[in-house]
């Protein structure tokens, strides 16, 4: 039951993120390179929670999960984009002090970094 609830919540978040991002024109997004720490949001299905982790090895072996980037400037970016770019982040052995290029956009829900 908890796993189904988490999957439903994740799906609703994904749909919400798409709706929010599609309601803003891509012409507002600016190409940037952001430096900071990538945080993996690893689900704990038993507790129905998410564990934030800065991985010190590739995280592609974990359950499917989202990533955020905490920039050196303190901004928190939701990482989105094509699967290829997101897979490169998961395969990276280091998640601290990384530089990620993409288009950044501020939405009512926060900052989004669309990974190249």
Secondary structure, DSSP 8 states (H G I E B T S, - for coil): -HHHHHHHHHHHHHHHHHHHHHTS-GGG-EEEEEEEEEEEEEEETTTTEEEEE--SS--TTSSS-EEEEEETTS-EEEEEE-HHHHHHHHH-S--SSEEEEEEEEEETTEEEEEE-
